[in-house]
Amino acid sequence: MIQEKEPALQKIKAIYGDCDIEQFRELSLNQLEDIVKYAERGASISNAIKLSRQ
C-alpha cells in the first residue's frame, strides 16, 4: 500500500517543496491523488487537504 502512495507523495513534495510529507502518509491513495490534482491547480497545501476530505 505504501508503495502505491509513493508517486503521489513525491509529486506533493515536488510541488510544495519542504513540507512535512509524514502528515500525508496516513491518507488514502484517493485523497493523495486529489491533493496532487488541487496542488497542480495552484491550491495552497491546507486548501488541497481540506478539498481532498470532502
mmCIF file as Biopython writes it, N, C-alpha, C and O atoms, coordinates in Angstrom:
data_model
#
loop_
_atom_site.group_PDB
_atom_site.id
_atom_site.type_symbol
_atom_site.label_atom_id
_atom_site.label_alt_id
_atom_site.label_comp_id
_atom_site.label_asym_id
_atom_site.label_entity_id
_atom_site.label_seq_id
_atom_site.pdbx_PDB_ins_code
_atom_site.Cartn_x
_atom_site.Cartn_y
_atom_site.Cartn_z
_atom_site.occupancy
_atom_site.B_iso_or_equiv
_atom_site.auth_seq_id
_atom_site.auth_asym_id
_atom_site.pdbx_PDB_model_num
ATOM 1   N N  . MET A ? 1  ? 0.826   -1.200 0.000   1.0 0.0 1  A 1 
ATOM 2   C CA . MET A ? 1  ? 0.000   0.000  0.000   1.0 0.0 1  A 1 
ATOM 3   C C  . MET A ? 1  ? 0.868   1.260  0.000   1.0 0.0 1  A 1 
ATOM 4   O O  . MET A ? 1  ? 0.583   2.220  -0.717  1.0 0.0 1  A 1 
ATOM 5   N N  . ILE A ? 2  ? 1.909   1.248  0.796   1.0 0.0 2  A 1 
ATOM 6   C CA . ILE A ? 2  ? 2.785   2.422  0.863   1.0 0.0 2  A 1 
ATOM 7   C C  . ILE A ? 2  ? 3.440   2.671  -0.494  1.0 0.0 2  A 1 
ATOM 8   O O  . ILE A ? 2  ? 3.589   3.820  -0.909  1.0 0.0 2  A 1 
ATOM 9   N N  . GLN A ? 3  ? 3.832   1.599  -1.185  1.0 0.0 3  A 1 
ATOM 10  C CA . GLN A ? 3  ? 4.457   1.758  -2.497  1.0 0.0 3  A 1 
ATOM 11  C C  . GLN A ? 3  ? 3.502   2.398  -3.491  1.0 0.0 3  A 1 
ATOM 12  O O  . GLN A ? 3  ? 3.929   3.162  -4.357  1.0 0.0 3  A 1 
ATOM 13  N N  . GLU A ? 4  ? 2.214   2.094  -3.375  1.0 0.0 4  A 1 
ATOM 14  C CA . GLU A ? 4  ? 1.226   2.696  -4.268  1.0 0.0 4  A 1 
ATOM 15  C C  . GLU A ? 4  ? 1.119   4.199  -4.031  1.0 0.0 4  A 1 
ATOM 16  O O  . GLU A ? 4  ? 0.841   4.958  -4.960  1.0 0.0 4  A 1 
ATOM 17  N N  . LYS A ? 5  ? 1.334   4.623  -2.810  1.0 0.0 5  A 1 
ATOM 18  C CA . LYS A ? 5  ? 1.208   6.034  -2.445  1.0 0.0 5  A 1 
ATOM 19  C C  . LYS A ? 5  ? 2.443   6.852  -2.804  1.0 0.0 5  A 1 
ATOM 20  O O  . LYS A ? 5  ? 2.367   8.075  -2.928  1.0 0.0 5  A 1 
ATOM 21  N N  . GLU A ? 6  ? 3.567   6.189  -2.968  1.0 0.0 6  A 1 
ATOM 22  C CA . GLU A ? 6  ? 4.840   6.892  -3.127  1.0 0.0 6  A 1 
ATOM 23  C C  . GLU A ? 6  ? 4.864   7.889  -4.290  1.0 0.0 6  A 1 
ATOM 24  O O  . GLU A ? 6  ? 5.355   9.002  -4.104  1.0 0.0 6  A 1 
ATOM 25  N N  . PRO A ? 7  ? 4.356   7.543  -5.486  1.0 0.0 7  A 1 
ATOM 26  C CA . PRO A ? 7  ? 4.375   8.543  -6.571  1.0 0.0 7  A 1 
ATOM 27  C C  . PRO A ? 7  ? 3.601   9.815  -6.216  1.0 0.0 7  A 1 
ATOM 28  O O  . PRO A ? 7  ? 4.054   10.921 -6.510  1.0 0.0 7  A 1 
ATOM 29  N N  . ALA A ? 8  ? 2.449   9.660  -5.590  1.0 0.0 8  A 1 
ATOM 30  C CA . ALA A ? 8  ? 1.658   10.834 -5.197  1.0 0.0 8  A 1 
ATOM 31  C C  . ALA A ? 8  ? 2.392   11.636 -4.132  1.0 0.0 8  A 1 
ATOM 32  O O  . ALA A ? 8  ? 2.403   12.866 -4.177  1.0 0.0 8  A 1 
ATOM 33  N N  . LEU A ? 9  ? 2.999   10.954 -3.182  1.0 0.0 9  A 1 
ATOM 34  C CA . LEU A ? 9  ? 3.753   11.644 -2.131  1.0 0.0 9  A 1 
ATOM 35  C C  . LEU A ? 9  ? 4.918   12.431 -2.733  1.0 0.0 9  A 1 
ATOM 36  O O  . LEU A ? 9  ? 5.199   13.549 -2.302  1.0 0.0 9  A 1 
ATOM 37  N N  . GLN A ? 10 ? 5.589   11.856 -3.718  1.0 0.0 10 A 1 
ATOM 38  C CA . GLN A ? 10 ? 6.709   12.543 -4.365  1.0 0.0 10 A 1 
ATOM 39  C C  . GLN A ? 10 ? 6.230   13.774 -5.141  1.0 0.0 10 A 1 
ATOM 40  O O  . GLN A ? 10 ? 6.908   14.801 -5.158  1.0 0.0 10 A 1 
ATOM 41  N N  . LYS A ? 11 ? 5.060   13.668 -5.784  1.0 0.0 11 A 1 
ATOM 42  C CA . LYS A ? 11 ? 4.508   14.828 -6.501  1.0 0.0 11 A 1 
ATOM 43  C C  . LYS A ? 11 ? 4.166   15.947 -5.528  1.0 0.0 11 A 1 
ATOM 44  O O  . LYS A ? 11 ? 4.424   17.120 -5.800  1.0 0.0 11 A 1 
ATOM 45  N N  . ILE A ? 12 ? 3.581   15.575 -4.386  1.0 0.0 12 A 1 
ATOM 46  C CA . ILE A ? 12 ? 3.241   16.580 -3.371  1.0 0.0 12 A 1 
ATOM 47  C C  . ILE A ? 12 ? 4.505   17.277 -2.894  1.0 0.0 12 A 1 
ATOM 48  O O  . ILE A ? 12 ? 4.538   18.501 -2.767  1.0 0.0 12 A 1 
ATOM 49  N N  . LYS A ? 13 ? 5.542   16.495 -2.630  1.0 0.0 13 A 1 
ATOM 50  C CA . LYS A ? 13 ? 6.812   17.071 -2.171  1.0 0.0 13 A 1 
ATOM 51  C C  . LYS A ? 13 ? 7.421   17.970 -3.249  1.0 0.0 13 A 1 
ATOM 52  O O  . LYS A ? 13 ? 7.986   19.018 -2.935  1.0 0.0 13 A 1 
ATOM 53  N N  . ALA A ? 14 ? 7.310   17.571 -4.503  1.0 0.0 14 A 1 
ATOM 54  C CA . ALA A ? 14 ? 7.858   18.374 -5.602  1.0 0.0 14 A 1 
ATOM 55  C C  . ALA A ? 14 ? 7.113   19.699 -5.744  1.0 0.0 14 A 1 
ATOM 56  O O  . ALA A ? 14 ? 7.722   20.731 -6.026  1.0 0.0 14 A 1 
ATOM 57  N N  . ILE A ? 15 ? 5.802   19.668 -5.551  1.0 0.0 15 A 1 
ATOM 58  C CA . ILE A ? 15 ? 5.004   20.881 -5.713  1.0 0.0 15 A 1 
ATOM 59  C C  . ILE A ? 15 ? 5.175   21.821 -4.527  1.0 0.0 15 A 1 
ATOM 60  O O  . ILE A ? 15 ? 5.376   23.022 -4.704  1.0 0.0 15 A 1 
ATOM 61  N N  . TYR A ? 16 ? 5.096   21.274 -3.322  1.0 0.0 16 A 1 
ATOM 62  C CA . TYR A ? 16 ? 5.108   22.116 -2.125  1.0 0.0 16 A 1 
ATOM 63  C C  . TYR A ? 16 ? 6.492   22.287 -1.512  1.0 0.0 16 A 1 
ATOM 64  O O  . TYR A ? 16 ? 6.658   23.055 -0.564  1.0 0.0 16 A 1 
ATOM 65  N N  . GLY A ? 17 ? 7.475   21.587 -2.038  1.0 0.0 17 A 1 
ATOM 66  C CA . GLY A ? 17 ? 8.829   21.751 -1.532  1.0 0.0 17 A 1 
ATOM 67  C C  . GLY A ? 17 ? 9.019   21.160 -0.155  1.0 0.0 17 A 1 
ATOM 68  O O  . GLY A ? 17 ? 8.692   19.997 0.083   1.0 0.0 17 A 1 
ATOM 69  N N  . ASP A ? 18 ? 9.540   21.948 0.736   1.0 0.0 18 A 1 
ATOM 70  C CA . ASP A ? 18 ? 9.923   21.466 2.062   1.0 0.0 18 A 1 
ATOM 71  C C  . ASP A ? 18 ? 8.709   21.401 2.992   1.0 0.0 18 A 1 
ATOM 72  O O  . ASP A ? 18 ? 8.558   22.228 3.892   1.0 0.0 18 A 1 
ATOM 73  N N  . CYS A ? 19 ? 7.850   20.408 2.760   1.0 0.0 19 A 1 
ATOM 74  C CA . CYS A ? 19 ? 6.697   20.218 3.641   1.0 0.0 19 A 1 
ATOM 75  C C  . CYS A ? 19 ? 6.881   18.909 4.408   1.0 0.0 19 A 1 
ATOM 76  O O  . CYS A ? 19 ? 7.692   18.065 4.029   1.0 0.0 19 A 1 
ATOM 77  N N  . ASP A ? 20 ? 6.134   18.757 5.468   1.0 0.0 20 A 1 
ATOM 78  C CA . ASP A ? 20 ? 6.204   17.540 6.276   1.0 0.0 20 A 1 
ATOM 79  C C  . ASP A ? 20 ? 5.419   16.441 5.576   1.0 0.0 20 A 1 
ATOM 80  O O  . ASP A ? 20 ? 4.206   16.333 5.756   1.0 0.0 20 A 1 
ATOM 81  N N  . ILE A ? 21 ? 6.092   15.637 4.790   1.0 0.0 21 A 1 
ATOM 82  C CA . ILE A ? 21 ? 5.446   14.601 3.995   1.0 0.0 21 A 1 
ATOM 83  C C  . ILE A ? 21 ? 4.822   13.522 4.877   1.0 0.0 21 A 1 
ATOM 84  O O  . ILE A ? 21 ? 3.908   12.820 4.443   1.0 0.0 21 A 1 
ATOM 85  N N  . GLU A ? 22 ? 5.302   13.386 6.095   1.0 0.0 22 A 1 
ATOM 86  C CA . GLU A ? 22 ? 4.753   12.372 7.009   1.0 0.0 22 A 1 
ATOM 87  C C  . GLU A ? 22 ? 3.272   12.602 7.288   1.0 0.0 22 A 1 
ATOM 88  O O  . GLU A ? 22 ? 2.537   11.643 7.522   1.0 0.0 22 A 1 
ATOM 89  N N  . GLN A ? 23 ? 2.826   13.841 7.268   1.0 0.0 23 A 1 
ATOM 90  C CA . GLN A ? 23 ? 1.418   14.130 7.541   1.0 0.0 23 A 1 
ATOM 91  C C  . GLN A ? 23 ? 0.501   13.544 6.472   1.0 0.0 23 A 1 
ATOM 92  O O  . GLN A ? 23 ? -0.700  13.401 6.700   1.0 0.0 23 A 1 
ATOM 93  N N  . PHE A ? 24 ? 1.049   13.208 5.318   1.0 0.0 24 A 1 
ATOM 94  C CA . PHE A ? 24 ? 0.248   12.675 4.222   1.0 0.0 24 A 1 
ATOM 95  C C  . PHE A ? 24 ? 0.211   11.153 4.190   1.0 0.0 24 A 1 
ATOM 96  O O  . PHE A ? 24 ? -0.650  10.576 3.526   1.0 0.0 24 A 1 
ATOM 97  N N  . ARG A ? 25 ? 1.113   10.498 4.883   1.0 0.0 25 A 1 
ATOM 98  C CA . ARG A ? 25 ? 1.223   9.040  4.797   1.0 0.0 25 A 1 
ATOM 99  C C  . ARG A ? 25 ? -0.020  8.312  5.301   1.0 0.0 25 A 1 
ATOM 100 O O  . ARG A ? 25 ? -0.298  7.199  4.854   1.0 0.0 25 A 1 
ATOM 101 N N  . GLU A ? 26 ? -0.766  8.910  6.213   1.0 0.0 26 A 1 
ATOM 102 C CA . GLU A ? 26 ? -1.957  8.251  6.749   1.0 0.0 26 A 1 
ATOM 103 C C  . GLU A ? 26 ? -3.180  8.412  5.847   1.0 0.0 26 A 1 
ATOM 104 O O  . GLU A ? 26 ? -4.201  7.761  6.072   1.0 0.0 26 A 1 
ATOM 105 N N  . LEU A ? 27 ? -3.092  9.259  4.844   1.0 0.0 27 A 1 
ATOM 106 C CA . LEU A ? 27 ? -4.223  9.493  3.951   1.0 0.0 27 A 1 
ATOM 107 C C  . LEU A ? 27 ? -4.354  8.355  2.938   1.0 0.0 27 A 1 
ATOM 108 O O  . LEU A ? 27 ? -3.390  7.646  2.647   1.0 0.0 27 A 1 
ATOM 109 N N  . SER A ? 28 ? -5.554  8.198  2.417   1.0 0.0 28 A 1 
ATOM 110 C CA . SER A ? 28 ? -5.793  7.164  1.409   1.0 0.0 28 A 1 
ATOM 111 C C  . SER A ? 28 ? -5.173  7.587  0.076   1.0 0.0 28 A 1 
ATOM 112 O O  . SER A ? 28 ? -4.851  8.755  -0.136  1.0 0.0 28 A 1 
ATOM 113 N N  . LEU A ? 29 ? -5.018  6.623  -0.796  1.0 0.0 29 A 1 
ATOM 114 C CA . LEU A ? 29 ? -4.467  6.906  -2.119  1.0 0.0 29 A 1 
ATOM 115 C C  . LEU A ? 29 ? -5.355  7.890  -2.871  1.0 0.0 29 A 1 
ATOM 116 O O  . LEU A ? 29 ? -4.852  8.784  -3.552  1.0 0.0 29 A 1 
ATOM 117 N N  . ASN A ? 30 ? -6.668  7.733  -2.755  1.0 0.0 30 A 1 
ATOM 118 C CA . ASN A ? 30 ? -7.591  8.657  -3.426  1.0 0.0 30 A 1 
ATOM 119 C C  . ASN A ? 30 ? -7.410  10.080 -2.920  1.0 0.0 30 A 1 
ATOM 120 O O  . ASN A ? 30 ? -7.408  11.025 -3.709  1.0 0.0 30 A 1 
ATOM 121 N N  . GLN A ? 31 ? -7.258  10.240 -1.608  1.0 0.0 31 A 1 
ATOM 122 C CA . GLN A ? 31 ? -7.045  11.574 -1.044  1.0 0.0 31 A 1 
ATOM 123 C C  . GLN A ? 31 ? -5.736  12.168 -1.554  1.0 0.0 31 A 1 
ATOM 124 O O  . GLN A ? 31 ? -5.680  13.348 -1.898  1.0 0.0 31 A 1 
ATOM 125 N N  . LEU A ? 32 ? -4.695  11.360 -1.602  1.0 0.0 32 A 1 
ATOM 126 C CA . LEU A ? 32 ? -3.402  11.849 -2.091  1.0 0.0 32 A 1 
ATOM 127 C C  . LEU A ? 32 ? -3.503  12.294 -3.547  1.0 0.0 32 A 1 
ATOM 128 O O  . LEU A ? 32 ? -2.961  13.333 -3.926  1.0 0.0 32 A 1 
ATOM 129 N N  . GLU A ? 33 ? -4.193  11.508 -4.352  1.0 0.0 33 A 1 
ATOM 130 C CA . GLU A ? 33 ? -4.357  11.876 -5.760  1.0 0.0 33 A 1 
ATOM 131 C C  . GLU A ? 33 ? -5.166  13.160 -5.899  1.0 0.0 33 A 1 
ATOM 132 O O  . GLU A ? 33 ? -4.891  13.980 -6.775  1.0 0.0 33 A 1 
ATOM 133 N N  . ASP A ? 34 ? -6.162  13.335 -5.037  1.0 0.0 34 A 1 
ATOM 134 C CA . ASP A ? 34 ? -6.936  14.579 -5.052  1.0 0.0 34 A 1 
ATOM 135 C C  . ASP A ? 34 ? -6.062  15.764 -4.662  1.0 0.0 34 A 1 
ATOM 136 O O  . ASP A ? 34 ? -6.149  16.827 -5.275  1.0 0.0 34 A 1 
ATOM 137 N N  . ILE A ? 35 ? -5.221  15.588 -3.648  1.0 0.0 35 A 1 
ATOM 138 C CA . ILE A ? 35 ? -4.318  16.661 -3.219  1.0 0.0 35 A 1 
ATOM 139 C C  . ILE A ? 35 ? -3.392  17.053 -4.366  1.0 0.0 35 A 1 
ATOM 140 O O  . ILE A ? 35 ? -3.168  18.240 -4.604  1.0 0.0 35 A 1 
ATOM 141 N N  . VAL A ? 36 ? -2.857  16.070 -5.072  1.0 0.0 36 A 1 
ATOM 142 C CA . VAL A ? 36 ? -1.994  16.357 -6.223  1.0 0.0 36 A 1 
ATOM 143 C C  . VAL A ? 36 ? -2.766  17.156 -7.268  1.0 0.0 36 A 1 
ATOM 144 O O  . VAL A ? 36 ? -2.250  18.129 -7.819  1.0 0.0 36 A 1 
ATOM 145 N N  . LYS A ? 37 ? -3.999  16.747 -7.538  1.0 0.0 37 A 1 
ATOM 146 C CA . LYS A ? 37 ? -4.834  17.433 -8.534  1.0 0.0 37 A 1 
ATOM 147 C C  . LYS A ? 37 ? -5.041  18.897 -8.140  1.0 0.0 37 A 1 
ATOM 148 O O  . LYS A ? 37 ? -4.886  19.792 -8.971  1.0 0.0 37 A 1 
ATOM 149 N N  . TYR A ? 38 ? -5.389  19.139 -6.880  1.0 0.0 38 A 1 
ATOM 150 C CA . TYR A ? 38 ? -5.611  20.515 -6.424  1.0 0.0 38 A 1 
ATOM 151 C C  . TYR A ? 38 ? -4.302  21.302 -6.386  1.0 0.0 38 A 1 
ATOM 152 O O  . TYR A ? 38 ? -4.280  22.491 -6.703  1.0 0.0 38 A 1 
ATOM 153 N N  . ALA A ? 39 ? -3.227  20.647 -6.002  1.0 0.0 39 A 1 
ATOM 154 C CA . ALA A ? 39 ? -1.925  21.310 -5.951  1.0 0.0 39 A 1 
ATOM 155 C C  . ALA A ? 39 ? -1.491  21.759 -7.341  1.0 0.0 39 A 1 
ATOM 156 O O  . ALA A ? 39 ? -0.954  22.853 -7.514  1.0 0.0 39 A 1 
ATOM 157 N N  . GLU A ? 40 ? -1.728  20.907 -8.323  1.0 0.0 40 A 1 
ATOM 158 C CA . GLU A ? 40 ? -1.358  21.255 -9.698  1.0 0.0 40 A 1 
ATOM 159 C C  . GLU A ? 40 ? -2.174  22.434 -10.216 1.0 0.0 40 A 1 
ATOM 160 O O  . GLU A ? 40 ? -1.758  23.123 -11.147 1.0 0.0 40 A 1 
ATOM 161 N N  . ARG A ? 41 ? -3.320  22.659 -9.620  1.0 0.0 41 A 1 
ATOM 162 C CA . ARG A ? 41 ? -4.167  23.800 -9.997  1.0 0.0 41 A 1 
ATOM 163 C C  . ARG A ? 41 ? -3.819  25.052 -9.199  1.0 0.0 41 A 1 
ATOM 164 O O  . ARG A ? 41 ? -4.418  26.108 -9.407  1.0 0.0 41 A 1 
ATOM 165 N N  . GLY A ? 42 ? -2.848  24.938 -8.282  1.0 0.0 42 A 1 
ATOM 166 C CA . GLY A ? 42 ? -2.375  26.101 -7.552  1.0 0.0 42 A 1 
ATOM 167 C C  . GLY A ? 42 ? -2.949  26.285 -6.163  1.0 0.0 42 A 1 
ATOM 168 O O  . GLY A ? 42 ? -2.748  27.335 -5.552  1.0 0.0 42 A 1 
ATOM 169 N N  . ALA A ? 43 ? -3.664  25.284 -5.643  1.0 0.0 43 A 1 
ATOM 170 C CA . ALA A ? 43 ? -4.232  25.397 -4.298  1.0 0.0 43 A 1 
ATOM 171 C C  . ALA A ? 43 ? -3.124  25.365 -3.252  1.0 0.0 43 A 1 
ATOM 172 O O  . ALA A ? 43 ? -2.096  24.713 -3.433  1.0 0.0 43 A 1 
ATOM 173 N N  . SER A ? 44 ? -3.352  26.076 -2.163  1.0 0.0 44 A 1 
ATOM 174 C CA . SER A ? 44 ? -2.399  26.007 -1.055  1.0 0.0 44 A 1 
ATOM 175 C C  . SER A ? 44 ? -2.460  24.612 -0.456  1.0 0.0 44 A 1 
ATOM 176 O O  . SER A ? 44 ? -3.418  23.872 -0.678  1.0 0.0 44 A 1 
ATOM 177 N N  . ILE A ? 45 ? -1.445  24.263 0.294   1.0 0.0 45 A 1 
ATOM 178 C CA . ILE A ? 45 ? -1.395  22.927 0.879   1.0 0.0 45 A 1 
ATOM 179 C C  . ILE A ? 45 ? -2.583  22.678 1.817   1.0 0.0 45 A 1 
ATOM 180 O O  . ILE A ? 45 ? -3.158  21.589 1.815   1.0 0.0 45 A 1 
ATOM 181 N N  . SER A ? 46 ? -2.945  23.672 2.608   1.0 0.0 46 A 1 
ATOM 182 C CA . SER A ? 46 ? -4.066  23.481 3.539   1.0 0.0 46 A 1 
ATOM 183 C C  . SER A ? 46 ? -5.390  23.360 2.787   1.0 0.0 46 A 1 
ATOM 184 O O  . SER A ? 46 ? -6.240  22.552 3.159   1.0 0.0 46 A 1 
ATOM 185 N N  . ASN A ? 47 ? -5.571  24.157 1.733   1.0 0.0 47 A 1 
ATOM 186 C CA . ASN A ? 47 ? -6.797  24.054 0.940   1.0 0.0 47 A 1 
ATOM 187 C C  . ASN A ? 47 ? -6.874  22.723 0.204   1.0 0.0 47 A 1 
ATOM 188 O O  . ASN A ? 47 ? -7.950  22.132 0.109   1.0 0.0 47 A 1 
ATOM 189 N N  . ALA A ? 48 ? -5.765  22.252 -0.310  1.0 0.0 48 A 1 
ATOM 190 C CA . ALA A ? 48 ? -5.752  20.968 -1.014  1.0 0.0 48 A 1 
ATOM 191 C C  . ALA A ? 48 ? -6.143  19.832 -0.071  1.0 0.0 48 A 1 
ATOM 192 O O  . ALA A ? 48 ? -6.875  18.923 -0.460  1.0 0.0 48 A 1 
ATOM 193 N N  . ILE A ? 49 ? -5.656  19.886 1.162   1.0 0.0 49 A 1 
ATOM 194 C CA . ILE A ? 49 ? -6.009  18.859 2.148   1.0 0.0 49 A 1 
ATOM 195 C C  . ILE A ? 49 ? -7.493  18.938 2.474   1.0 0.0 49 A 1 
ATOM 196 O O  . ILE A ? 49 ? -8.177  17.916 2.512   1.0 0.0 49 A 1 
ATOM 197 N N  . LYS A ? 50 ? -7.991  20.146 2.708   1.0 0.0 50 A 1 
ATOM 198 C CA . LYS A ? 50 ? -9.419  20.317 3.017   1.0 0.0 50 A 1 
ATOM 199 C C  . LYS A ? 50 ? -10.287 19.801 1.879   1.0 0.0 50 A 1 
ATOM 200 O O  . LYS A ? 50 ? -11.252 19.074 2.116   1.0 0.0 50 A 1 
ATOM 201 N N  . LEU A ? 51 ? -9.956  20.167 0.655   1.0 0.0 51 A 1 
ATOM 202 C CA . LEU A ? 51 ? -10.743 19.748 -0.500  1.0 0.0 51 A 1 
ATOM 203 C C  . LEU A ? 51 ? -10.702 18.235 -0.695  1.0 0.0 51 A 1 
ATOM 204 O O  . LEU A ? 51 ? -11.687 17.642 -1.136  1.0 0.0 51 A 1 
ATOM 205 N N  . SER A ? 52 ? -9.586  17.611 -0.376  1.0 0.0 52 A 1 
ATOM 206 C CA . SER A ? 52 ? -9.466  16.161 -0.557  1.0 0.0 52 A 1 
ATOM 207 C C  . SER A ? 52 ? -10.329 15.391 0.433   1.0 0.0 52 A 1 
ATOM 208 O O  . SER A ? 52 ? -10.645 14.224 0.205   1.0 0.0 52 A 1 
ATOM 209 N N  . ARG A ? 53 ? -10.710 16.031 1.521   1.0 0.0 53 A 1 
ATOM 210 C CA . ARG A ? 53 ? -11.518 15.365 2.552   1.0 0.0 53 A 1 
ATOM 211 C C  . ARG A ? 53 ? -13.008 15.502 2.303   1.0 0.0 53 A 1 
ATOM 212 O O  . ARG A ? 53 ? -13.813 14.915 3.027   1.0 0.0 53 A 1 
ATOM 213 N N  . GLN A ? 54 ? -13.386 16.264 1.297   1.0 0.0 54 A 1 
ATOM 214 C CA . GLN A ? 54 ? -14.814 16.457 1.010   1.0 0.0 54 A 1 
ATOM 215 C C  . GLN A ? 54 ? -15.354 15.347 0.146   1.0 0.0 54 A 1 
ATOM 216 O O  . GLN A ? 54 ? -16.537 15.349 -0.194  1.0 0.0 54 A 1 
#
